[in-house]
Amino acid sequence: MKAILENISSSNGNSSFRAYRYQVPFFEFKWHYHPEWELTYIVQGNGYRIVGNSYESFSAGDLVLLGSNLPHTWTGKTDNDAESDAVVIQFSMDFMLPFLKLQEGIAIKNMLVQAARGLVFPPENELVTAILELPHLQGMEKVMRFIALLDKLAQIPAKYIAPNTFHNVVSKKNELRINKVCTFLQDNFHQKITLQAVAELIHVTESNFCKFFKKATGKTLSDYVNELRINEASRLLLLSDATINQISYSCGFETLSYFNRIFLIKKGTSPKKFREINIPAMMKKSTSQI
């Protein structure tokens, strides 16, 4: 899962920052990063949001602020085959610096520092209106409305996305190694994965790999793989007719009992109850959007 550097500066046109409506048939997996901060609001769509080493579900109303060079992607589709829709705002340090030097900019500055781990906000109506209007504005009005939006966001309690052990600034060598490992795990989590195999992948001892991986992701190898498997199992429980036993084995769990135990730890409920509770809710949501 090697993150790709996205060049945003050349896409700004005549504006000092980028604000646009992103409407596509579905959010395609694109694991990338860029030096700019990014504020994304999901107007319509659902699926999985991957930020750093966090892997969480998202739906309409998801409002996230991402720090500089923090790898991320949204992937999924809408409930009712409608277009996936988001507002994306990307802005650089050069643009923000004059405002951050002001005494009145301290709250915004603190928020942008915290965004290094990613922040998710509750989608308040006033904020949503301001976000939806921003891509249509021009000139100084666009700039001042955006700064006002950031100031309002800075007053709202937000939740960190990536754990505090995640570091998005790593050496090039380690970045290549962790990307190589994560790509391997993403592609092979449905199979048996051994510590020896992943350690050999980056030519280190098993002991050194454990230290390296825990420092880079904040998780042990088994916990990271289990999260990948449980997240995929959750998706299949909601979007397929496969039995729980079939889903368990297709996601890489060797026994159903172990799958049930890990699912309970990660999701706080059993796979059966998870499916029973969420499928009616998804059907209700889909009906309300038609």
Sequence and secondary structure as in RCSB ss.txt:
>XXXX:A:sequence
MKAILENISSSNGNSSFRAYRYQVPFFEFKWHYHPEWELTYIVQGNGYRIVGNSYESFSAGDLVLLGSNLPHTWT
GKTDNDAESDAVVIQFSMDFMLPFLKLQEGIAIKNMLVQAARGLVFPPENELVTAILELPHLQGMEKVMRFIALL
DKLAQIPAKYIAPNTFHNVVSKKNELRINKVCTFLQDNFHQKITLQAVAELIHVTESNFCKFFKKATGKTLSDYV
NELRINEASRLLLLSDATINQISYSCGFETLSYFNRIFLIKKGTSPKKFREINIPAMMKKSTSQI
>XXXX:A:secstr
   EE   GGG TTSSSEEEEEEESSB    EE SSEEEEEEEE EEEEEETTEEEEE TT EEEE TT  EEEE
EE SSS  EEEEEEEE HHHHHHHHTSGGGHHHHHHHHHGGG EEE   HHHHHHHHHGGG  HHHHHHHHHHHH
HHHHTS  EESS TT  S   HHHHHHHHHHHHHHHHHTTS   HHHHHHHTT  HHHHHHHHHHHHSS HHHHH
HHHHHHHHHHHHHH    HHHHHHHTT S HHHHHHHHHHHHSS HHHHHHHHHHHHHHHHHHH 
